[in-house]
Amino acid sequence: MAVERTLSIIKPDATNRNLTGKINAKFEDAGLRIVAQKRIQLTKAQAGEFYAVHKERPFYDELCEFMASAPVVVQVLEGEGAIAKNRDVMGATNPADAAPGTIRAEFAESVGENSVHGSDAPETAAVEIAYFFSGLELVG
């Protein structure tokens, strides 16, 4: 399996509850390395640009409001099969469907406030990483 990089966002519901360390431990325990990380406050416009792929969906405005409601932690995870591994560690979007031990099963409050975001494909990961980080910030 190839070494990949993927974007991870620890969302406002998790940062508000001071869960960053516990979530990062799950990534690291799964063999993922954090090669870039920063805590930022998105504006609604920045969240809207990042989630533009969902612009026509009914939850788009609510998602943008939520993502701008409190700080988030954006990070780049690296490892063998990092995209799939990250998605496994996160668990299903709906916490009721998430496997025990996953981030969403343990920490998500709802489908909308599900604690984490992760890239879904190599192409998406490249675009998402570049949205938040310059090449100089990726120190693996």
Secondary structure, DSSP 8 states (H G I E B T S, - for coil): --EEEEEEEE-HHHHTTT-HHHHHHHHHHTT-EEEEEEEE---HHHHHHHTGGGTTSTTHHHHHHHHTSS-EEEEEEEEETHHHHHHHHH--SSGGGS-TTSHHHHH--SSSS-SEEE--SHHHHHHHHHHH--GGG---
